[in-house]
Amino acid sequence: MIGHDRVCIRLAAFAAFAMAVPAWAQSAVSDAQNKLLARRAAEADCYRKLAEAVYGVRIGSDTYVRDFVTESDEIRAAVDTFVKGIRLGPPRYYDDGVCEVDAEVTVAKLVTTLKAVHKTHYHGNRVTTTDIENIKKHVKTDVFRVTGSGAPRPDLPPDLPAGIEEVITPLPPDYVPTRSIPPIWKTIRSQGRLMAERAARLDAMRKLLEHIKGLRLTSDTLVRDFITEFDEIGTRADGIVYGATQRSAYLHDDELIAEVTMEVPVEKVITRIKELHSEHYHGNKVTSTDITNIKKKIKRDLIRATGSGVPPSRFISQAAGAGAEMPVWFGERLNATGEATDAEIHTAQGKLRAARAAELDAMRKLAEQVYGLTISSDSTVREFVTQYEEIAIQVEAVLAGAVGEEPVFSEEIARVTVSLPAAEVWSVVHQHMLVVKRRG
C-alpha cells in the first residue's frame, strides 16, 4: 500500500512537471509572438507616416503631392513604390510591449523621384518640373524623419501605401486575426466607440469628396472646377459619394481616435457627374466624353479615403478620469473661413480664381489656428514643432488633408471654409511626445 502511494505521488509530481513545461513554453511563444506583432505594427505605422509626410509636401501655391497622385494610379503606384523602398531602422522594444522603428529619406531624393514620375506618367499642365524642383524652397528641412510605434495587435492601420504588407514583418504562422480593442478604449462605454467610428465615417465621406474633386476632366479642368462653375452643381456635389461603403475600421492604441476607410466605385462617380452635367451644366469646357474618360486617366476601379473621429466629450471625460492624457481641444473640429474676390468674379473663370484664393486664405487661417493650440500651460503646437523639427512635416501633412466646403458667393466675394478634426493634430504631437518620453 505504501509503495502504491509512492507511485501515485511520483505520478502526480511528473504530471505537474509535464503541465508546467507547456505553460512555460506557451509563455515564451506568446512573448515572441507579441514582439513580432508589435514590430509589424510599428513598421506599418512608420510607412504610413512616411506616406503622409510625402503626400503632405507642397508642390505649388495650392497643390500638394496628394493632389499630384490623384492624376492616375500609375503616379500613385510610383510614389508608393518610392515610399515602400525606404529602408527602416532596427526595432526598439519597451517594457510596456511597444515597439518603435525609425526611418528617414532626403528631400533631394523625393524631388528626384517626383521629377522622374512626372516625366513618365504625368499628362496635365498644372504641375511642372520647376514646381517640383521648388519643393526644396517650401520644405524647411533636408531630411524627413519619422518614428513608427506599434503594440501587439494583428490589424494594420488604414491608408497604407500599396504593397506594404509584402515588406513588413509577416504574421506568425497559423495566426488567426481578430479585431483588437486597445486598452484605452475599454475605459469608455462601447457607445462612445461606435459614435467615434460614426464620426470617422462622416469625415471619410468629406475626404472622399475632396479626392473626387481633385480628379482631372480636361488638361486644365478638375472636377472641383466643374462643381464650382455653376451653383446648381455645387449644391448637389455631396451626391457624388452616394453609395460609398466602409472598407475598414481601426482604433488607435494610445488615444481615443478611430479611423474608418470608405470607398466608392469609379463607375458610380462617373455616372453621378454625368447626371449633374446633363441636368445643370451650361458651359462648353467639359463634355460628357471628358467625364467618361476619367476612368481611363486614373486607371482604377475604386476611390478610397480615410477619416478620423473621436467619442463625444462626455466619453472623453470618462477616459480622462481613467488617466488618459488628452487636451481640452481634442474632440473639436477646427474650422477657418477665407475670403477673396476677383476682378471678373461674375464670370465662370473669375469665380474659380476667387474660390481658389479664398481657399488659400482659409488654409492660412487654419494653420494659424493649429499652431496656436495649447499642449501644456506653457507650450503650443508651434513651439513644439520648433523644438522638434522632425514633426513639422507631419503637421503640414495634417493641414494638407483639411477638407474644404463648397464656395459661397455673395457681394462679389467668395467664401470658403476648410476644416479638420483636432484629434489628427493631437495624434501627431502625442505620438512624438511618447517617443521622446520612451527615449528618456
C-alpha positions in Angstrom: 0.0 0.0 0.0 2.9 2.3 0.9 4.5 1.5 -2.4 1.3 2.3 -4.2 1.1 5.7 -2.5 4.7 6.5 -3.5 3.9 5.6 -7.1 0.9 7.9 -7.0 2.9 10.7 -5.6 5.6 10.3 -8.2 3.0 10.2 -11.0 1.3 13.4 -9.6 4.7 15.2 -9.4 5.5 14.1 -13.0 2.1 15.3 -14.2 2.6 18.6 -12.5 6.0 19.0 -14.1 4.6 17.9 -17.5 1.9 20.6 -17.2 4.4 23.3 -16.1 6.6 22.8 -19.2 3.9 23.6 -21.8 2.8 26.6 -19.7 6.4 28.0 -19.7 6.8 27.2 -23.4 3.4 28.8 -24.2 4.5 32.0 -22.4 7.8 32.1 -24.3 5.9 31.6 -27.6 3.4 34.3 -26.6 6.2 36.8 -25.8 7.9 36.2 -29.1 4.6 36.4 -31.0 3.7 39.7 -29.3 7.2 41.1 -30.2 6.6 40.1 -33.8 3.1 41.7 -33.8 4.4 44.9 -32.2 7.2 45.1 -34.8 4.8 44.6 -37.6 2.5 47.3 -36.4 5.4 49.7 -35.8 6.7 49.1 -39.4 3.3 49.7 -40.8 2.9 52.9 -38.8 6.4 54.0 -40.0 5.5 53.5 -43.6 2.2 55.3 -43.2 3.8 58.3 -41.6 6.4 58.4 -44.4 3.5 58.3 -46.9 1.7 61.1 -45.0 4.9 63.2 -45.0 5.4 62.7 -48.7 1.8 63.3 -49.7 1.7 66.4 -47.5 4.6 68.1 -49.3 3.6 71.3 -51.1 4.4 71.5 -54.8 2.8 74.8 -55.8 0.8 77.5 -54.1 -2.3 75.4 -54.0 -1.0 71.9 -55.0 0.4 69.1 -52.8 1.8 65.7 -53.7 -1.5 64.2 -52.6 -3.1 66.2 -55.4 -0.4 65.1 -57.9 -1.0 61.4 -57.1 -4.7 61.7 -57.9 -3.8 62.2 -61.5 -3.5 58.4 -62.1 -2.9 55.1 -60.5 0.4 55.0 -62.3 1.6 58.1 -60.4 0.2 56.8 -57.1 1.9 53.4 -57.6 5.2 55.0 -58.5 5.1 57.3 -55.3 4.0 54.3 -53.1 6.9 52.3 -54.5 9.3 55.0 -53.6 7.9 55.0 -50.0 8.0 51.2 -49.9 11.6 51.3 -50.9 12.7 53.4 -47.9 14.8 51.3 -45.5 13.7 51.1 -41.9 15.9 51.2 -38.9 16.2 48.3 -36.3 13.3 47.8 -33.9 13.4 49.0 -30.3 11.3 47.2 -27.7 10.0 48.7 -24.4 8.7 47.1 -21.2 5.1 48.0 -22.0 5.2 45.9 -25.1 5.5 48.8 -27.6 7.9 48.6 -30.5 9.4 51.6 -32.3 11.0 51.8 -35.7 12.7 54.8 -37.3 13.1 55.8 -41.0 14.3 58.8 -42.9 14.6 60.0 -46.5 16.1 63.1 -48.0 14.1 65.8 -49.7 16.5 65.7 -52.6 15.7 62.0 -53.2 12.0 62.8 -53.1 12.4 65.6 -55.7 14.4 63.4 -58.0 11.7 60.6 -57.8 8.8 63.0 -58.4 10.6 64.5 -61.4 11.1 61.1 -62.9 7.4 60.2 -62.2 6.3 63.5 -63.8 8.3 62.8 -66.9 7.0 59.3 -67.3 3.4 59.4 -66.2 2.0 63.0 -65.9 -0.1 64.3 -68.7 -1.5 67.5 -67.2 -0.2 71.1 -67.1 -0.8 72.3 -63.6 2.4 70.7 -62.2 5.7 71.4 -63.9 9.2 70.1 -63.2 10.1 73.6 -62.0 7.3 73.3 -59.4 8.8 70.0 -58.2 12.3 71.5 -58.0 10.9 74.3 -55.9 9.8 71.8 -53.2 13.2 72.4 -51.6 12.1 76.0 -51.0 8.8 75.1 -49.4 10.2 72.4 -47.1 12.2 73.6 -44.1 14.2 70.5 -43.7 16.6 68.4 -45.8 15.5 65.1 -44.3 12.1 63.6 -43.5 12.4 61.6 -40.2 9.6 59.6 -38.8 9.2 57.1 -35.9 6.6 54.4 -36.2 5.2 52.8 -33.0 3.1 49.7 -32.5 1.6 47.5 -29.8 0.9 43.8 -30.2 -2.1 43.6 -32.5 -2.8 41.8 -35.8 -4.8 44.5 -37.6 -3.0 47.2 -39.6 -3.8 50.9 -39.8 -5.6 52.1 -42.9 -4.2 54.3 -45.7 -1.0 52.2 -46.1 0.9 52.6 -49.3 0.2 49.9 -51.8 2.2 46.7 -51.3 3.4 47.5 -47.8 2.1 44.2 -46.4 4.6 42.5 -48.6 7.6 44.2 -47.0 6.7 44.3 -43.3 7.2 41.5 -40.8 4.6 38.8 -41.6 2.0 37.5 -39.1 3.0 34.5 -37.0 2.3 31.1 -38.6 -1.2 29.9 -38.1 -2.2 33.2 -36.5 -6.0 33.9 -36.7 -6.5 37.7 -37.0 -9.2 39.2 -34.8 -10.2 42.8 -34.3 -8.4 44.0 -31.2 -9.8 46.6 -28.8 -6.9 48.6 -27.3 -7.0 49.1 -23.5 -7.6 52.8 -23.7 -10.9 52.2 -25.5 -12.0 49.9 -22.6 -12.1 53.0 -20.3 -15.2 54.2 -22.1 -18.6 52.6 -22.9 -18.9 50.8 -26.2 -21.4 53.5 -27.3 -18.6 56.0 -27.3 -16.5 53.8 -29.6 -19.4 53.4 -32.0 -20.0 57.2 -32.1 -16.3 57.8 -32.8 -16.4 55.4 -35.7 -19.6 57.1 -37.0 -17.8 60.5 -36.8 -14.8 58.9 -38.7 -17.2 57.7 -41.4 -18.5 61.2 -41.9 -15.0 62.6 -42.1 -14.1 59.9 -44.6 -17.0 60.9 -46.8 -15.8 64.5 -46.7 -12.3 63.5 -47.7 -13.7 61.1 -50.4 -15.5 64.0 -52.0 -12.2 66.1 -51.8 -10.4 63.3 -53.6 -13.0 63.2 -56.3 -12.9 66.9 -56.7 -9.2 66.6 -57.4 -9.7 64.3 -60.4 -8.9 65.7 -63.8 -11.6 66.2 -66.5 -9.5 68.0 -69.2 -5.9 69.2 -69.4 -6.8 72.4 -67.4 -10.1 71.5 -65.6 -10.6 69.4 -62.5 -13.9 68.1 -61.1 -13.5 70.9 -58.5 -13.7 73.5 -61.2 -16.7 71.8 -62.8 -18.5 71.8 -59.4 -17.7 75.5 -58.7 -18.7 76.8 -62.1 -22.4 76.5 -61.5 -24.2 76.9 -58.2 -26.8 74.2 -59.1 -24.0 71.7 -59.4 -22.2 72.8 -56.2 -25.3 72.4 -54.1 -25.7 68.8 -55.3 -22.0 67.8 -55.1 -22.4 65.7 -52.0 -24.4 63.2 -54.0 -21.2 62.2 -55.9 -20.2 60.0 -53.0 -23.6 58.4 -52.7 -23.2 54.6 -52.5 -19.8 54.7 -50.7 -19.2 51.7 -48.4 -17.0 51.1 -45.4 -13.8 49.1 -46.1 -12.1 49.0 -42.7 -12.1 50.5 -39.2 -9.1 51.0 -36.9 -8.7 52.1 -33.3 -5.5 53.9 -32.2 -3.6 52.3 -29.3 -2.6 55.4 -27.4 -5.5 57.9 -27.9 -9.3 57.8 -28.5 -9.1 58.2 -32.2 -11.0 55.9 -34.6 -10.2 55.7 -38.3 -12.6 54.5 -41.0 -11.8 54.0 -44.7 -14.7 54.4 -47.1 -14.6 53.6 -50.8 -16.8 54.3 -53.8 -16.7 52.7 -57.3 -15.4 55.0 -60.0 -18.3 53.9 -62.2 -20.8 55.4 -59.7 -18.8 58.6 -59.5 -18.7 58.9 -63.3 -22.5 58.2 -63.6 -23.3 60.9 -61.0 -21.1 63.5 -62.5 -22.6 62.8 -65.9 -26.1 63.3 -64.4 -25.1 66.6 -63.0 -23.5 67.6 -66.3 -26.7 66.7 -68.2 -29.1 68.4 -65.8 -27.2 71.6 -64.8 -24.2 72.3 -66.9 -24.5 75.1 -69.4 -20.8 75.6 -70.4 -18.7 74.1 -73.2 -15.4 73.4 -71.5 -16.4 70.0 -70.2 -18.1 67.3 -72.3 -19.8 64.0 -71.4 -16.8 62.3 -73.1 -14.4 64.1 -70.8 -16.3 62.7 -67.8 -16.3 59.2 -69.3 -12.6 59.3 -69.8 -11.9 59.8 -66.0 -11.6 56.1 -65.6 -9.0 55.8 -68.5 -6.9 58.5 -66.8 -6.9 57.3 -63.3 -7.0 53.6 -64.2 -8.7 52.3 -61.0 -12.0 50.8 -60.0 -12.3 52.3 -56.6 -11.6 55.6 -54.9 -10.8 55.4 -51.1 -10.4 57.9 -48.3 -9.8 57.5 -44.5 -11.4 59.8 -41.9 -10.8 60.3 -38.2 -13.3 60.5 -35.4 -13.4 60.8 -31.6 -16.0 60.0 -29.0 -18.3 62.8 -27.7 -16.9 64.9 -24.9 -18.8 63.1 -22.2 -17.0 59.9 -23.1 -13.6 61.6 -23.3 -14.2 62.9 -19.8 -14.6 59.3 -18.6 -11.2 58.4 -20.2 -9.6 61.5 -18.7 -10.9 60.2 -15.3 -9.1 56.9 -16.0 -5.8 58.7 -16.5 -5.8 59.2 -20.3 -3.8 62.2 -21.4 -5.8 64.5 -23.8 -6.1 68.3 -24.2 -9.4 70.1 -23.9 -9.5 70.7 -27.7 -9.0 67.0 -28.5 -12.6 66.4 -29.6 -13.2 69.6 -31.6 -13.4 70.1 -35.3 -11.2 73.1 -36.3 -12.7 75.4 -38.9 -11.5 78.5 -40.7 -13.2 80.6 -43.4 -11.3 82.5 -46.1 -12.4 85.3 -48.3 -11.3 86.6 -51.7 -12.6 88.3 -54.8 -11.6 88.7 -58.5 -12.0 91.5 -61.0 -14.0 89.1 -63.2 -15.9 87.3 -60.4 -19.2 87.5 -62.4 -17.7 85.1 -65.0 -17.1 81.4 -64.5 -13.3 81.7 -64.6 -13.4 84.7 -62.2 -15.4 82.7 -59.7 -12.9 79.8 -59.9 -10.0 82.2 -59.3 -11.8 83.8 -56.3 -12.7 80.4 -54.8 -9.1 79.2 -55.0 -7.8 82.4 -53.4 -10.4 82.1 -50.7 -9.4 78.5 -50.0 -5.7 79.6 -49.7 -6.8 82.3 -47.2 -8.8 79.7 -45.2 -5.8 77.3 -45.2 -3.6 80.1 -43.9 -6.0 80.9 -41.1 -6.5 77.2 -40.2 -2.7 76.8 -40.0 -2.5 79.7 -37.5 -5.3 78.1 -35.5 -3.5 74.7 -35.4 -0.1 76.2 -34.5 -1.7 78.2 -31.7 -3.3 75.1 -30.0 -2.1 74.7 -26.4 -0.3 71.5 -25.5 0.6 72.4 -21.9 0.3 75.5 -19.7 3.5 77.0 -21.3 3.7 75.3 -24.7 1.8 75.4 -28.0 1.9 73.3 -31.2 4.1 76.0 -32.8 6.7 75.8 -30.0 6.6 72.0 -30.0 7.2 71.9 -33.8 10.0 74.4 -33.5 11.6 72.3 -30.7 11.2 69.1 -32.7 11.6 69.9 -36.4 11.1 66.3 -37.5 7.4 66.5 -36.8 6.9 69.8 -38.7 6.3 67.9 -42.0 3.8 65.7 -40.2 1.8 68.7 -39.0 2.0 70.1 -42.6 0.6 66.8 -43.9 -2.4 67.1 -41.5 -3.1 70.6 -42.7 -2.8 69.5 -46.3 -5.6 67.0 -45.6 -8.1 69.6 -44.5 -11.5 69.4 -46.1 -13.0 72.4 -48.0 -16.7 73.1 -48.2 -18.3 74.3 -51.4 -17.5 78.1 -52.0 -20.3 80.6 -51.2 -20.5 83.8 -53.4 -22.1 87.0 -52.1 -21.5 90.7 -52.7 -18.7 89.9 -55.2 -16.8 87.9 -52.5 -16.0 84.2 -52.5 -16.0 82.5 -49.1 -14.6 79.0 -48.4 -14.5 77.1 -45.1 -11.9 74.4 -44.5 -11.8 72.1 -41.5 -10.1 69.1 -39.9 -10.5 67.1 -36.7 -8.3 68.5 -34.0 -7.6 64.9 -33.0 -5.4 64.4 -36.1 -3.2 67.2 -34.8 -3.0 65.7 -31.4 -2.2 62.3 -32.8 1.0 63.7 -34.5 2.0 65.6 -31.4 1.1 62.9 -28.9 2.9 60.1 -30.8 6.1 62.2 -30.8 5.7 63.0 -27.1 5.5 59.3 -26.3 8.7 58.7 -28.4 10.6 61.4 -26.6 9.3 60.0 -23.2 10.4 56.4 -24.0 13.8 57.5 -25.1 14.2 59.3 -21.8 
